[in-house]
């Protein structure tokens, strides 16, 4: 999130405090579940790039009013529309090139740089034209260009050019209640598509999941965004009918496996753990619906054009998988005796999770499955920050992670398994080579085929144990339109409109 931080430090530079006058539309109050969701909503609101996403998550023009694809997908040429920064400076192709080149160097975060690995050159032949050259066809790059990390910013103030500007909170008059807490946004009248933005302003605040649901039910907020594992059951039971919006993000809940730990260094043990988990019951038990699909390999099944590999055990009845898991564990115990080595320790592993109640429920169900084959799990619950630190340092036996992809690509699920990208012993040179070869594939289909082959190798080796594709949820007032479920979980404030009518338009 490093690229997002400058936005939150610029409020004083952009606008002075102001108060809505008579007849003016009050700001829309948006509750974000947690600081991360708040930062993402704000960053999107103040950003604009070459492309954008519509409410359904489809790519549409933004600063680039059009584009054409050449050289069988290895060249994309964008033609820019007239636009300017808040200080009046015209925006040209050189600014777009600078944003992309900075991201290629890692200034927008390591994941964005990795997703741009297929970009070989970025040119500005004219101040109204940007050309991106690629080593392999990558149409999903158009989605990536719509993310805040690749937004075009003022070289003077690092300010965005989006549909909203950051606004300082107003100072209340004597006797007035304090202004609502949160990041305040004001409609940017200089935005190049300002006539398409209906909301005059918004206040985006971070709240816990429980408080967000209570505030929505009390009518204190009309929109709650960023719902994940926690709170779905409460929202489903307490929110008014037709206000709960569910979606299937391109995400997966996975168990990282530390190959350096005793027991888990044995492939048979890792494979036994994979076989013994009943993913169908996990989905139903955690979300109350089979819409949350099982993840058998590493990636979810709703990445357009990509079919995750199916491990050879997927179609076996669960009882048969448990028997096979028992057999594999028996072999793992017998192997040291046959070679004269010391027998492996008892199969008790610690699994790292955050303090989320839903994560604890999920791992309790996984532990029950593994107990049936004689494997004991103990939970190590930490704060989200401490959990990420433990993963970075390889300080775990097993660790629950959620991985997402902002675009139609499996790479965010695969790249962390490269030999030089993790500290928990996962290293398959053959899989690394397939990923490297994919960047020179002649077609997207060929590239995705190589990535699927790499994913199969990692899945069969037990690099990661896939569990389930989570559901995302939001609470949406019937007065709000311009929002729809989509696999990227993209819900831009620029699309929203507020109506006094009590009809909910999906």
ZICORJO-V780713 format. One record per residue. N is the residue number from 1. RES is the residue in one small letter. PHI is phi in whole degrees, 0 to 359 (999 if undefined). Layout:
BEGIN
n->{N/N}
res->{RES/RES}
phi->{PHI/PHI}
END
This chain:
BEGIN
n->{1/2/3/4/5/6/7/8/9/10/11/12/13/14/15/16/17/18/19/20/21/22/23/24/25/26/27/28/29/30/31/32/33/34/35/36/37/38/39/40/41/42/43/44/45/46/47/48/49/50/51/52/53/54/55/56/57/58/59/60/61/62/63/64/65/66/67/68/69/70/71/72/73/74/75/76/77/78/79/80/81/82/83/84/85/86/87/88/89/90/91/92/93/94/95/96/97/98/99/100/101/102/103/104/105/106/107/108/109/110/111/112/113/114/115/116/117/118/119/120/121/122/123/124/125/126/127/128/129/130/131/132/133/134/135/136/137/138/139/140/141/142/143/144/145/146/147/148/149/150/151/152/153/154/155/156/157/158/159/160/161/162/163/164/165/166/167/168/169/170/171/172/173/174/175/176/177/178/179/180/181/182/183/184/185/186/187/188/189/190/191/192/193/194/195/196/197/198/199/200/201/202/203/204/205/206/207/208/209/210/211/212/213/214/215/216/217/218/219/220/221/222/223/224/225/226/227/228/229/230/231/232/233/234/235/236/237/238/239/240/241/242/243/244/245/246/247/248/249/250/251/252/253/254/255/256/257/258/259/260/261/262/263/264/265/266/267/268/269/270/271/272/273/274/275/276/277/278/279/280/281/282/283/284/285/286/287/288/289/290/291/292/293/294/295/296/297/298/299/300/301/302/303/304/305/306/307/308/309/310/311/312/313/314/315/316/317/318/319/320/321/322/323/324/325/326/327/328/329/330/331/332/333/334/335/336/337/338/339/340/341/342/343/344/345/346/347/348/349/350/351/352/353/354/355/356/357/358/359/360/361/362/363/364/365/366/367/368/369/370/371/372/373/374/375/376/377/378/379/380/381/382/383/384/385/386/387/388/389/390/391/392/393/394/395/396/397/398/399/400/401/402/403/404/405/406/407/408/409/410/411/412/413/414/415/416/417/418/419/420/421/422/423/424/425/426/427/428/429/430/431/432/433/434/435/436/437/438/439/440/441/442/443/444/445/446/447/448/449/450/451/452/453/454/455/456/457/458/459/460/461/462/463/464/465/466/467/468/469/470/471/472/473/474/475/476/477/478/479/480/481/482/483/484/485/486/487/488/489/490/491/492/493/494/495/496/497/498/499/500/501/502/503/504/505/506}
res->{x/x/x/x/x/x/x/x/x/x/x/x/x/x/x/x/x/x/x/x/x/x/x/x/x/x/x/x/x/x/x/x/x/x/x/x/x/x/x/x/x/x/x/x/x/x/x/x/x/x/x/x/x/x/x/x/x/x/x/x/x/x/x/x/x/x/x/x/x/x/x/x/x/x/x/x/x/x/x/x/x/x/x/x/x/x/x/x/x/x/x/x/x/x/x/x/x/x/x/x/x/x/x/x/x/x/x/x/x/x/x/x/x/x/x/x/x/x/x/x/x/x/x/x/x/x/x/x/x/x/x/x/x/x/x/x/x/x/x/x/x/x/x/x/x/x/x/x/x/x/x/x/x/x/x/x/x/x/x/x/x/x/x/x/x/x/x/x/x/x/x/x/x/x/x/x/x/x/x/x/x/x/x/x/x/x/x/x/x/x/x/x/x/x/x/x/x/x/x/x/x/x/x/x/x/x/x/x/x/x/x/x/x/x/x/x/x/x/x/x/x/x/x/x/x/x/x/x/x/x/x/x/x/x/x/x/x/x/x/x/x/x/x/x/x/x/x/x/x/x/x/x/x/x/x/x/x/x/x/x/x/x/x/x/x/x/x/x/x/x/x/x/x/x/x/x/x/x/x/x/x/x/x/x/x/x/x/x/x/x/x/x/x/x/x/x/x/x/x/x/x/x/x/x/x/x/x/x/x/x/x/x/x/x/x/x/x/x/x/x/x/x/x/x/x/x/x/x/x/x/x/x/x/x/x/x/x/x/x/x/x/x/x/x/x/x/x/x/x/x/x/x/x/x/x/x/x/x/x/x/x/x/x/x/x/x/x/x/x/x/x/x/x/x/x/x/x/x/x/x/x/x/x/x/x/x/x/x/x/x/x/x/x/x/x/x/x/x/x/x/x/x/x/x/x/x/x/x/x/x/x/x/x/x/x/x/x/x/x/x/x/x/x/x/x/x/x/x/x/x/x/x/x/x/x/x/x/x/x/x/x/x/x/x/x/x/x/x/x/x/x/x/x/x/x/x/x/x/x/x/x/x/x/x/x/x/x/x/x/x/x/x/x/x/x/x/x/x/x/x/x/x/x/x/x/x/x/x/x/x/x/x/x/x/x/x/x/x/x/x/x/x/x/x/x/x}
phi->{999/300/291/273/303/302/301/284/262/253/303/292/278/265/213/275/295/209/233/302/271/299/85/281/287/291/294/286/270/241/264/258/277/97/299/297/296/298/299/294/295/294/301/296/292/261/247/206/230/295/235/215/243/277/303/271/85/275/287/224/297/225/297/278/283/196/206/226/250/232/52/54/96/262/213/236/246/253/250/271/266/295/199/213/285/304/273/94/293/298/266/235/297/296/292/294/299/298/295/290/295/297/293/297/273/96/285/255/107/295/294/296/300/295/288/264/297/278/278/259/198/231/234/233/297/223/288/246/226/238/240/247/256/234/280/207/303/217/299/291/301/298/292/298/293/271/279/302/296/248/290/268/234/293/293/276/242/58/273/277/236/281/287/230/243/290/226/289/292/290/269/290/291/303/87/277/291/296/295/302/285/134/278/264/236/237/306/271/291/264/299/294/236/300/290/264/259/265/285/282/184/206/238/251/238/265/223/293/297/295/292/299/294/297/297/296/293/274/81/277/217/259/209/240/238/95/291/229/295/277/89/297/299/295/297/295/274/260/286/294/302/70/255/269/251/257/210/254/288/283/213/213/266/228/253/287/239/275/290/273/273/305/87/285/287/270/298/299/293/299/293/299/298/300/292/275/264/270/291/298/288/297/299/293/290/278/245/72/201/277/297/277/285/296/247/272/256/241/243/285/264/246/269/302/82/240/246/300/294/254/304/294/268/302/272/284/301/300/299/293/295/296/296/294/298/302/296/297/293/297/297/296/284/281/302/297/297/291/260/84/282/291/295/294/295/302/276/235/236/259/247/275/223/273/280/297/300/293/296/297/297/300/288/296/293/298/298/296/297/287/298/293/249/85/252/256/247/242/272/244/266/225/294/305/292/293/296/296/296/298/293/301/268/70/264/193/272/236/215/278/227/248/240/233/236/285/223/283/209/277/304/299/271/257/301/296/266/298/305/261/248/215/242/237/83/280/200/234/306/296/290/302/294/296/296/299/295/298/286/241/291/287/226/295/300/294/297/292/296/293/293/295/294/294/298/298/299/294/295/292/276/75/298/218/253/289/241/203/274/285/262/252/213/220/248/232/296/301/280/258/233/94/226/207/295/205/293/272/62/269/225/282/296/297/269/279/222/240/238/285/288/264/239/260/258/260}
END
